[in-house]
Amino acid sequence: MTAKVLVLFFAKSAELTGLKQEEAVAVPTPISSRDLWTLLLRRHPRLSVLQDQVVLAVRQQYVAIGDQVVTLGDGDEVAVVPPLSGG
């Protein structure tokens, strides 16, 4: 099964992709968060500079990149959240 999701880019990820959001990205579901990140990297290779620093948020819930499986539905939001600077 595939879901069409809305991908939101914040901070450095928006700079790297030149986008604030991308609509109707087809994602197989269920999918591990690592595979989801890999899919986003294939679409936007410049995001690789954020590897090991970024977290994803699915429906506004943070998801560490790893083996966690997420099930997506059409219209779900997936956000790419790089580390926030400052402190």
C-alpha positions as CSV (number, residue, x, y, z in Angstrom):
1,M,0.0,0.0,0.0
2,T,1.1,3.6,-0.7
3,A,0.1,6.8,1.1
4,K,0.4,10.3,-0.4
5,V,1.9,12.4,2.4
6,L,2.7,16.1,2.9
7,V,6.4,16.5,3.7
8,L,7.3,19.7,5.6
9,F,10.9,21.0,5.7
10,F,12.1,23.2,8.6
11,A,15.2,25.3,9.2
12,K,18.3,23.8,7.5
13,S,16.3,21.2,5.7
14,A,14.2,23.9,4.0
15,E,17.4,25.7,3.0
16,L,18.9,22.5,1.5
17,T,15.8,21.5,-0.5
18,G,14.7,25.0,-1.4
19,L,11.2,23.9,-0.3
20,K,9.0,24.5,2.8
21,Q,6.7,21.7,1.8
22,E,6.2,19.0,-0.8
23,E,2.7,17.6,-1.4
24,A,1.5,14.2,-2.4
25,V,4.8,12.3,-1.9
26,A,4.1,8.6,-2.4
27,V,5.4,6.5,0.5
28,P,5.0,2.8,0.9
29,T,3.3,2.0,4.2
30,P,4.0,0.7,6.8
31,I,7.6,1.8,6.6
32,S,10.5,2.0,9.0
33,S,11.6,5.5,9.9
34,R,15.1,4.7,8.4
35,D,13.5,3.7,5.1
36,L,11.4,6.8,5.1
37,W,14.5,9.0,5.6
38,T,16.3,7.0,2.8
39,L,13.3,7.8,0.5
40,L,13.6,11.5,1.4
41,L,17.3,11.4,0.7
42,R,16.7,9.9,-2.7
43,R,14.4,12.8,-3.5
44,H,16.7,15.4,-2.0
45,P,20.3,14.2,-1.8
46,R,21.5,17.5,-0.3
47,L,19.7,16.4,3.0
48,S,22.5,13.9,3.6
49,V,24.5,16.6,5.4
50,L,21.9,16.3,8.2
51,Q,22.4,12.5,8.5
52,D,22.5,11.5,12.2
53,Q,21.3,14.9,13.3
54,V,17.8,15.0,12.0
55,V,14.6,13.7,13.5
56,L,11.3,13.1,11.6
57,A,7.9,14.0,13.0
58,V,4.9,12.0,11.8
59,R,1.6,13.6,12.5
60,Q,3.4,15.9,14.9
61,Q,5.0,13.1,16.9
62,Y,8.8,12.9,16.9
63,V,10.2,9.6,15.5
64,A,13.9,8.8,15.8
65,I,15.4,7.5,12.6
66,G,15.8,3.7,13.0
67,D,13.8,0.6,13.1
68,Q,10.6,2.1,14.3
69,V,7.8,1.3,11.9
70,V,5.3,4.0,11.1
71,T,2.0,3.5,9.3
72,L,1.0,6.4,7.1
73,G,-2.3,7.5,5.6
74,D,-3.1,9.8,2.7
75,G,-2.7,13.4,3.8
76,D,-0.5,12.6,6.8
77,E,2.2,15.1,7.6
78,V,5.9,14.1,7.7
79,A,8.2,16.8,9.0
80,V,12.0,16.9,8.6
81,V,13.3,18.6,11.7
82,P,17.0,19.4,11.8
83,P,18.8,20.2,15.1
84,L,17.8,23.7,16.3
85,S,20.7,26.1,16.7
86,G,21.1,28.3,19.7
87,G,20.4,27.2,23.3
